Amino acid sequence: MHEFSVWAPDADKLAVKIAEAAHSLSGPDAYGWWRVSVAEAGPGTDYAFLVDGDSTAYPDPRSPWQPEGVHGPSRLVDHAGFPWTDAGFQAPPLASAIIYELHIGTFTPEGTFDSAVRCLDHLVNLGVTHVELMPVAEFPGHHGWGYDGVALYAVNHAYGGPYGLKRFVDAAHQRGLAVLLDVVYNHFGPVGNYTGKFGPYVTSNHRTPWGDAVNFEGPGSDQVRRFFVDNAIIWMRDYHIDGLRLDAIHEFIDRSATHFLEQLSSEIDALSADLGRSLVLVAESDLNAPIIVTPREARGYGMHAQWSDDFHHALFTVLHAEPGKGYYSDFGSLQKLAKALQSVFIYDGAYSIYRERHHGRPVEGLSAHRFLGYIQNHDQVGNRAIGDRLEHIVGMDRAKVAAGILFTAPFVPMIFQGEEFAASSPFQYFADHDDPLMARAVSEGRLSEFAAFGWDRSVIPDPEKPETFQRSKLNWNEIHEGRHAEMLDWYRRLIHLRRTTPALNDGELRNVKVSFDEEKRWLVMDRGGEQCAVRMLCNVGENTVDLPKPGDLPLALASRVGIEASEDKVTLPPYSLAIFSRCR
């Protein structure tokens, strides 16, 4: 016996189709819901809905499984029957996290949850505490980034479906790793989205870069908000996910008295108390608005942390010699990097040349642990024309300097798959649309976008070609060879230093002091105080520089040979970094 329910406030009649039988639903009730109980239905049953007089059967907007892809029937899942072994697991605090972002499809040759389990021990040995999965909700085709998902409750069938994700999370928890999941609540993908057949999930009153905005505030929005909140709850309750990363929340258009993020935060905190597990919400935001991560008790939205692009942009443009284009035109100086390290937002009410307006507001009274820092992520690699990584662009020495700054910065550090061993494989934008018109539009759009920036069209990968996807898979055979082994050793030592040094785990921004010389291209950052002190010195210029030795602090790590520390000075060759540390 199973009760089928679906929200369809404007429908005149509804039926659920199971095999060749159609079972009529009763409704709608006052909130627009239709229901029917079917005796022969249960876990494993395939079904779809018939709406009004349409002879096409559509998948459930809340489908838990789409084994035949986005256009096929839905399938019921037995969430209670999975043999979990993670009782008592508690995610490490986000403040002490080392986050590792990965894409299931390219993380291993097989591109499945089960194959990814093989690599979890590598992450444990590296010092990772949290694994962040790029979106796994069902999207069209056999491979893609996942940000064009349409069946948001269904785990991608090509990755291993719902039980594959459960096995992955259980295996991660067995190893002490928390799992975060990237979810997309700002739009539905353009292919296979059938929610419009059932209700006003989106509205033409507002537009986003992907089309009509999600209906967070108009007629019917109560149930749309419920759709997304319930989605978050299911990931955390039924799949034991420890936290969500919310994609591009700056595209949420919500003028309700209670913002959607505040509602989500409140309900997830209640779920956390009910389950007895720590659960977190991490937002991606381009707003530079501290209200996003301000607790609800202080009239904020209550997100536990957010991605912080200002730090990435500032660091990347300091290390990359070419003039900045697009949003990078707002960065490029050591002064900007120093401000990011001490104040989080560079644009905290300052004028942005790129935006042609003042942008953001200051971070006041918040821990730096409310913000994630990174030198690579899926956007900052994959949205480049050829998907080249930082080390491909600036070389080994500068990439090691970037990592040294990342792990001594006050933010929660996040690394992107393969970054830790200077992976030779790029991470390119790829998709697999079965609609030929959509596939052509994606391919041509990618070519036009980067040709406008002066790129040779012949070197820009076609997102729709399978080799673009295959090219982006990590090569695990190289991990212990040459420069790859050298970078891996550097990351392990940096992470070990961070996790064993109290000053580097202090989120108090007042305890971060930065000095720099724009002309000589050096920057020094002090962390901590009398009991535990760290000084990071780096040279991001072409000439050797001498800097004063930091008192009696011993040298902890050096990024390359040629760094010398005498009684009174430290000699840094071009593009090098040294960390001095002592804790009493």
N, C-alpha and C positions, 0 to 999 in steps of 0.2 A: 504494500500500500504506500502510495506517495501522493502528497497534495501538491499539485502544480499551481503556481500563482504567477501572475504577470501584471505589471502596471500598464494600462492602456486606456487612459481616461476618455478618449474620443471615439473608441471603437463601438460598433453596434453589436457585433457578435465575435466570439473567439472560440476556437477549438484547439486542443492539443492533439497532434497526429502521432500515433505510435504504431509502427508497421503500417498496415492499411486501414487501421481504425481511427476515427476522429471522435474525440470526447469533448462535448461542449462545456465551456466554462460558464459559471454564474457570475454576474456582475453587471456593471461595475458598482463597487461600494462607494461610500461618500468620498473616498480618497482616490478612486479610479482603479482599484484593484479587482482582478477577476481570479476565480479559483475553481478547482475541481479536484477531487480525489479519485485516483485510478488504482483499483485493487491489484492489477497485475504489474504495476510499475515499481521499480526499485533500483538499487545500484546496478549500473551497467545498461539500463534502459536508454535507448535512443529515442529522441522526441523532437518535435518542432511545432511551431504555432501557425495556425491558419487565421488570418485577420480579415474580418468582414468577408467580402466576396472574392478575395484574391486566392487563386488556386495554388500559388506558390507557398510552400511551408518555410517559415523563417526561423532561424535559431533564436533561442532565448536570450534576451539582453543580459540576463544574469547566468548564462550558461556556465557550468563548472568545468566543461570539457568539450572541445571541438575536435574529435579524433580525425575528421576528414577535412579540417581546415575551416576557414571563416564562413564558407558558403554551405557547409554541410550541416547535418543535424546535431543537436546537443546531446550530451550523455550525462546521466546521473552518476554522482561519485559518492562513495561511502567514506566520508571523512572520519567517522568514529571507528572504522575498522582497521586503520593503519597501526602497525605495532611500533609505536614510538619507544625509543630507549633513552630519551633526554630528560627524564624527570629530574627536577632539581637544578637544571642548568640555568645559570644567570649570566646574561651578557655583561662583559666588562663595562665599566662606566665610559660614556662617550668622551669624557674629559681626558681619559688615558688611552684613547683609541689610536691604533694605526690601521687606517682603512685602505682596502685594496679593491679597486673597481675592476670588474671583469665582465666580459661578454661571453655567455655560454657557448655560442656558436663558433667562436674563433679561439677560445681558450685552449681547446684540445683539437687534435685532428678529427675526432668523431663529432665534436660539437654537441655533446649531450650532458645532462646532469650527472649521469653515472660515470662518464669518463672524467668529468671535472673532479670527482671525488679523489681520483688518483693523485691530483696535484695539491690537495689540501695540506699534506704534510710539508710540502715545500713552503707554503705560506706560514705554517706554524714555525718552521725553522728560521724563516726570515724575520719573524717577530710580529706578524700581522695579528690583529685582534678581531677585526670586523671585515667580512667579505661583502662588498656591495655589488649586487647583480644588476646589470642593465635590464630593461623591461623584459619580462617573460610572458606577459599576457598575449593571447593569440593575435597574430598579425597575418596579413596575406602573404602567400608564397612560402617557400621552404627556408629562406634565410632573410635577415634584415636586422637593423639596429633595434627594432622593437618599439620605436616611438610613434609608429602608425598603427598601434593596436586598436582593435575594434571589439573584441570579446574580452572585456577587461577582467572577468571573473575566471576565465579559462586559461590554464597553463599551456603554453605552446606545445603542440603535439610533436613537432620535430625535435624538441629538446628532451622529450621523455614524458610529457604530460604531467598530470597532477601527482601521480605516485612517484615519478622521477624527481620532482621538486622536493617532495617530502623526504625521500631517501637522501638527497643532497643536504638538506637542512639538518636532518638527524645525524648524518656523518660529520658535518661541520661542528655541531654541538658536542659530539663525542670527543672532538679534538680541542674543545674550548673556544671555538671560533663562533662569534655572533654573525648573523646574516641580515643584511639590509637589502631591501628591494626597491628598485627604481619604479615608480608608478607615474602614469601620465593621466592627469585629471584636467588638462587644459584644452583637450580636443580629442576627437576620434579620427582614426585614419580615414582616407578617402575611398578605400576599397573594402567592401564587406561590412560596412556599418549599416545595420538594419534597425538601429534604435528609433529612427524617425518613423518607422512603420507602427510604432507602439505609443510614442508620446513625445512631448516637446523637450527632449534632452538638450537641444541647442537652440539658440535664438539668433535671428538675423538683426536684432536690435544693436548688437555689438559684433565687431570683427576682430579676428586674431590673424597672425601670419598664416594660419592653416584654414581660414574660412570662418564660418559662423562660430560665435563663442558658446561655451557651455552655459546653460541656463541656470545660473546660481541665484537669480533675484526676481525673475518674472513669474507669470502664471505657471503653476505646476512645479515651481522650483523646489518646493518642500520635498517632493519625492525624488527629484534629480539629486538634491543634496544627500538624501537618504541613500541613493544608489551608490554614491562615491564613499560615504562614510561606512556603509555596510561592506563595501569592497575592501576598505582598509582593515576593518575588523576581521574579515575572513582570512586575509593574508596572515594576520598576527595570531588569530585564534586557531584556525584549522591547519595552517601550514607552519606554525611556530616561528614565523618571521619575527625578528627582534626589532625591526624599525623600517621606516619607509623614507625614501628620498623622493620628494615631490617635484616633478619637472616643471620648470618655468612658471612659478606661481605669479609672476608679474603679468601673465596673460589671463589671470582670474579677474573677471569683472563682476564685483559684488558690492553693492551699496546698501546691503541689508544692515539692520541694527546690530546683528551678530554676524560677523564675517564668517565665511565658510571655514577658513583656517582655524578660527577660534572654536567653532563648533566641533571640528575634527579633533583639535587638541583636547577639548574637554572630554569627548567620548573615548579617546584613546587612553587618557589618564584614568578614566573610570575602568576601562578594560584591563589596564595594567594592575590596578588594585584588585580587581576580581580574579585575575589569573595568578597574581603573586609574582609577576615577572616584570622586569624593567623593559619598557617599550619607548622608542624614540621616534621623532619626526624631524627630518632634515629637509629644508626647503632649498630649491634653486631660485634665487631672486636677483634680478637686475635693478632693483629699486634703490639699493643702498639705504634701506629704511630699517632702523633698529627695532621698530615696532614688531617686525616679523619674529624676532627671537626674544622679545621681551615677554616675561611670564604673564599669564592672564591676570594674576593677582595685581600686577602693576599696569593693567589695562593694555597689555600687548596681546598678540595672537597666539603666543605659547608654543611656537616651534622651538625645539631643543637646540637646533643649530641651523646654519645655512652655508651654502657654498659662497666663497668670497673671491670674485674674479679680479678685483683690483690688485691683489697681491700677485696673482698669476701674470696679469698683463704687465705690471711693473717689472717683475723679475725677468720675464721673457724678453722685453724690449731692451733691458740693460745688457743682456747676454747676446742678443741678436743685432748685428751691426747695421742691417738694412733699415732704411727709413720706415717708420710704422705706417700702415694703411688702415683704413676703416677705424674701428674703435681703438686700435693701437696708437693712433695719432695723438691720443690724450696722455700717452705715457712715454718712457724713454730716458728718464733721468734717475740718478741715484737719490735725488731728493724725493722723488715720488715713491721709490722703493722704501726709503727710510720712513716716510709717512705711513705707508701701508703696514710696516712692521710695528710701528708704535700706536697707530690710530685705527687700524683695520681699513676704513674707507678713505681712499684718497679724495674721492669726490663726495664730500660730506657737507655739501652746500656750495662747493666751488664751481666755477664756470667750466663747462665741458665744451671744448672746441668741436668734438665729434657730434654731440647732441645739440649744439648751438643754444644752450641754456644752462642755468645752474642745476646741479643734480645732487641728490642725497642729503643726509643730515648726519651730524656727528654721533659716534658710538660713545655713550656716556654710562658709566656704572655697570657695564656688562663685561663678563669674562671673555678673554680671547678664545676660550673653549666653545663659545657659541658659534665659532666660524671655522670652516674647513679651509686649509691651505693646500695648494697643489701646484705642481709644475707641468703636469700632463693630466688630461682626462679625455673621455671619448670625444667631447666637442673640440677641445683645443688641439687634438691630433686629427681626428676624422673629418673635421670641417675644413681642414687645409686641402688644397687642390689635389695633392697626391698622397695625403695621409701620412706625411713624414713626421717622425718623432723628434723630440728635442735633440737627442744625441746625433741624429741624422743631419740636423740643421746646423748646430753650433759645435759639434765635436765632443770628444770624450772629456777633455779638461773642463770645459764650461758646463757640461751636463753634471759633472761631479760637484762643481761649485754650487750649481742650482740645488742639488740634493742636500748639500751641507747647509745651505740657507734654509731650506724647507724644514729640516729636522731640528734646527735650532730656533726656528721661528715660534712665536707663542701660540699659533693656531693648531687645531687638530690636523695632523698630516694625512693626506690621501695620495696614494700612488695608483697609476693605471697599469693594467696587465702588461708585463714584459719590460716595463720601465726599469725594474730592479736589476735586470741583466742586459740592459742596452739591446733589446730585441732588434734583430735585423729586419723583421717583417714590419711593414707599415700597418696602420689601421685606417682603412679607406671607407668611404661611404658606399654601402652596397644595399641592394633591394632586389626583390623578386616578384614583381607584379604580374599576375596572370592576365590582366587587362592590357592589351597591346597599346591602346591609346595612352593609358597611364604610364606604362613602361617607357614609351617614346617621350612623353612629356618630362619624366624624371631625367632621362638621359640627356635630352637637349637642354633642359634647364641647368643641369650641372655644367655642361660645356659653356653655355652662354655666361653663367655667373663668373667663372674663372677666366674665360677669354677676355672679359671686360677688364680684368686686372692685369692683362698682359701675358697670361700663360699661353704657351703653345697648345693648341687644341689637341694635338696628337699625343701629348703626354698625360692628359687628364683621363683617369680611368672611367670607363662606362659603368655606372652603378648597377646596371641590370645584367651585366655579363658575369657568369659564374666565377670566372677567374679573378674578378675583383674581390669577391668573398674569399676564395681560396688563398689568395695572396696575403690576406689579412690574418691568417691563422698563425699563432705562435709556433716557433720552431724550438721545441724543448731539447733537441739534440745539441744545440749550440751553447746551452746554459753554462757548461763547465769549461768552455774554450776561450782562450785569449782575452780580449777586451770584455767579453760577456762575463767571464768568471771574475775579472777585476772589478767590474761594476757591481756584481752581486756581493762580493766581499765588502765593498764600500757601503752598500745599503745595509748589510747586516750589522756592520760596526756602528753606523750612524743610528740605527734603530736601537741597538743595545745601549748606546750611550744615552739616548733620549729616555729610555725606559728605566735606566738606573741612576739618573741624575735629577734630583728633586727640582732644581732650578729650571730645568727644561720642561717640567710638567706643571709649572706655575702659570695660570691663565691671567694673572693680574697684569694689566697693560702698564701700570705705573712702574713695574719692575723691569721694563724693557727700555734700554737706552741705546740710541744709535747715533753714531757720528760718521761722517763721510767726507771725501774730497772729490768733487765732480771732475776736476781737471786731472788729478793723478789716478782717479778711478779705483779708489779703495773705499771699503765700508767696514765698520766695526760695530758689532752688537754685543751689549752686555746684558746678561740675564741673571736674576737672583740677587743675593745680598751677602751678608757676612758669613752665614753658616754654609751656604752653597753658592758658588759663583762660577759663571761660565762666560768666557769671552770668545766670540767668533770673529776672526779677521779674514777678509777676502780681498783679493785683487782681481778686478774685472777689466783690467786694461792690458795693453800690449807691452808695457815696460815693467821691469822689476821695481818693487817698492819696499822701503824699510819702514816699519812701524814700531812704536815702543812696545817692549815686552810687558805683558800684563802681570806685573808684580811677581808674586811667588807661585802663580798658577802654573802647574805642569802642562806640557803639551799632551793632549788626549788623542787627537786625530789630525792627520794631514792628508790633503787630497792628492798630492803628487810629490815626487822626489824634487829636491832642490829647495825645499822650505827649510830654513835654518833659524834656530832660536839661540841667541847668545845671552849674556847676562843682562843686556840692556835693550836689545832690539830683535825683531822678527823680520826676516827677509822672505818676501813672497815673490816668486817668479810670476810671469803673466798667467792669468786665469788659474789661480790657486786659492786654497782656503785652508785655514788652520783653526782648530778648536782647542782652547785651553780651559781646564776645568779642575776644581777642587771642592769637595764637600767634606766638612768636618763632622 
